[in-house]
Amino acid sequence: MSRYFARPAVTTWDPQQYLRFADERTRPFHELLARVPALPPAPVVLDVGCGPGNSTEVLRERWPDATLVGIDSSPEMLAAAAGVAGAEYRLADAATWDPAGERPDLIASNATLQWVPGHLAVLSRWAAALRPGGVLAFQVPGNFDAPSHRLLAGLRRSPRWREALGRDAVRAGVHRPEEYLDVLLGAGCATADVWETTYSTLLTGDDPVLEWVRGTALRPVLALLPDPVERAAFEAEYAALLRDAYPAGPHGTVFPFRRIFAVAVRTGAPR
């Protein structure tokens, strides 16, 4: 099922904030790629939503002889990704970008599709672009019903903030695992493996859940508040709600994070 969340037309992403939790954000990608079958020699590999290059680096390590292309819609993220050697980077929107001309052996996407409205149709287009025997592998967060997101949505609709933040939501988010399975098998894939995992991530420091969401879900919301005083006031209210929802324990703050994974192989013999 899709969820509503803020997605302004223009969002400036902060690679450094995103990479504060680089290990935690990259771990699901390692586990996704562990389920990808063997690729042909010198494969063409596309990293859609490459961000600051942490996922691109993982792909380069796994397939050192690949022609590797990173795609992202954020110039700031691509500038950070440029430090990862051995890859070409392109500025493009995953919602409209067409990979057909690349003839990829693997299209991989790490926590990107939740920002793409109507991405079930996008997945069908990507699957059709694969070479015979090619692989489509992606993972998305499945935590849109978690307190972190429900509290953010509720605060946006509160009397103080609804005029500035109660609008500009679009239908996006993620779908049930069985929906991804159905779409992938209906898009010409011979096999599709879809599963989910909930990570009990241990965060430390002051307001650690706020720091986590600052790099992702909170950033588009704050982009709607140009006044820094208002942004600080909104963050302070949200931080208090998060502290109640995710109390610190003796070892830190436990942040449950559900992820949905999919690996599908297109019909036909690999090259």
WOLINGI-V856954 format. One line per field, one symbol per residue. psi: psi as a letter, one per 40 degrees, with the letter a starting at -180 (. if undefined). burial: I if it has 9 or more other ideal C-beta (glycine too) atoms within 8 Angstrom, else O. A space follows every 50 residues. Layout:
BEGIN
psi = ???
burial = ???
END
This chain:
BEGIN
psi = hiihihgidhhhihddddedfdddddddddddddehihiiifihhhghfe beedddddddddgdeihhhhhiehdddddddeehifiiihhihddehhed edfidhhihhfdeeehifedddddddddeiiheihhhiiiiffeeidddd ddddddeiddedddeeafiihaaiiidddddddddeeehdihhhiiihhg hhiiahfdddddedecddddddeegdhddddddddddddddddddgihad eahhghhhihihhihiiihi.
burial = OOIIIIIIOOIOIIIOIIIOIIOOIIIIIIIIIOIIOOIOOOIIIIIIII IIIIIIIIIIOOIOOIOIIIIIOIOIIIOIIOOIOOIOIOOIOIIOIOIO OIOIIIIIIIIIIIOIOOIIOIIIIIIIIIIIIIIIIIIIIIIIOIOIII IIIOIIIOOOIIOOIOOOOOOIIIIOIOIIIOIIIOIOIOOIIIOIIOIO IIIOOOIIIIIIIIIIIIIIIIIIIOOOOIIOOIIOIIIOIIIOIIOOOO OIIIIIIIIIIIIIIIOOOIO
END
